[in-house]
Amino acid sequence: MADEVIAEPAAPAVSPAVKITVRPNGPFRVEGPIELVDVNGNGWDLTDKPAISLCRCGLSSKRPFCDGTHGREGWKCDATPIPADPIAQG
C-alpha cells in the first residue's frame, strides 16, 4: 500500500464579509451576502443585490428598505461608536 495517497481535508469555505455602514442621518447600508427575513421567517428576494439600504428612521413606506423619506422629513441622527475607554474631561 505504498502507492496509497492520503487526501488532505479541504479547507473550510470562507464567506465574504458583510459590511454594515451607518450613514449620517440616513439608513444602514448593508454590503455583502445576506439573508433578510421577517419575524415569520419569510425572506426577501435579494438576488443580484450586492448591497441594500435598511430604514433607520422608521418613516419609509418601503420598510425595511430605505426610500429616502428621512431626507425629505429632515430626520437627524448621528451615530458613532462609543469609545471603549472613558475620555477624561478637563
C-alpha positions as CSV (number, residue, x, y, z in Angstrom):
1,M,0.0,0.0,0.0
2,A,3.0,2.3,-0.5
3,D,1.2,3.8,-3.5
4,E,-1.8,4.9,-1.5
5,V,-2.3,8.7,-1.5
6,I,-4.0,10.2,1.5
7,A,-6.1,13.2,0.7
8,E,-5.9,16.2,2.9
9,P,-9.1,17.6,4.3
10,A,-10.5,20.5,2.3
11,A,-10.1,23.9,3.8
12,P,-13.4,25.4,5.0
13,A,-15.1,27.7,2.6
14,V,-14.7,31.3,3.6
15,S,-17.7,33.5,3.1
16,P,-17.2,37.1,2.1
17,A,-17.6,39.5,4.9
18,V,-20.8,41.6,5.4
19,K,-20.2,45.3,6.0
20,I,-22.9,47.5,7.6
21,T,-22.3,51.2,7.4
22,V,-24.4,53.7,9.5
23,R,-25.0,56.6,7.1
24,P,-25.1,60.0,8.7
25,N,-28.7,61.0,9.1
26,G,-29.6,58.1,6.9
27,P,-30.0,54.3,6.5
28,F,-28.0,51.3,7.4
29,R,-26.1,50.4,4.2
30,V,-25.6,46.6,4.1
31,E,-23.0,45.2,1.6
32,G,-22.3,41.6,1.1
33,P,-24.2,38.3,1.0
34,I,-27.1,38.3,3.5
35,E,-30.4,36.7,4.0
36,L,-33.1,39.1,5.2
37,V,-36.2,37.5,6.8
38,D,-39.2,38.9,8.7
39,V,-40.4,37.7,12.1
40,N,-42.2,34.7,10.5
41,G,-39.2,33.6,8.5
42,N,-40.4,34.9,5.2
43,G,-37.4,36.1,3.1
44,W,-37.0,38.9,0.7
45,D,-35.5,38.1,-2.7
46,L,-32.2,39.8,-2.7
47,T,-30.9,38.1,-5.9
48,D,-28.4,40.3,-7.8
49,K,-28.4,42.9,-5.0
50,P,-24.8,43.3,-3.8
51,A,-26.0,46.0,-1.3
52,I,-29.2,47.2,0.3
53,S,-30.2,50.2,2.5
54,L,-32.3,49.5,5.5
55,C,-34.5,52.2,7.0
56,R,-33.3,53.6,10.3
57,C,-35.7,56.4,10.8
58,G,-39.0,54.4,10.7
59,L,-40.6,56.8,8.1
60,S,-40.0,54.7,4.9
61,S,-43.1,53.4,3.1
62,K,-40.9,50.5,1.8
63,R,-39.7,49.3,5.2
64,P,-37.5,47.5,6.0
65,F,-35.8,49.2,3.0
66,C,-35.0,52.9,2.8
67,D,-36.9,55.1,0.4
68,G,-35.2,58.4,1.2
69,T,-38.0,59.8,3.3
70,H,-35.5,60.6,6.1
71,G,-34.0,63.3,3.9
72,R,-37.4,64.9,2.9
73,E,-38.5,64.9,6.5
74,G,-35.3,66.3,7.9
75,W,-34.6,63.3,10.2
76,K,-31.4,63.6,12.0
77,C,-29.3,61.1,13.9
78,D,-25.6,61.0,14.4
79,A,-24.3,57.5,15.2
80,T,-20.7,56.9,16.1
81,P,-19.2,54.2,18.2
82,I,-19.0,54.8,21.9
83,P,-15.3,54.8,23.0
84,A,-14.3,51.7,24.8
85,D,-12.4,53.7,27.5
86,P,-13.9,56.8,29.1
87,I,-12.4,60.0,28.0
88,A,-11.2,62.3,30.8
89,Q,-12.9,65.6,30.7
90,G,-11.0,68.7,31.9
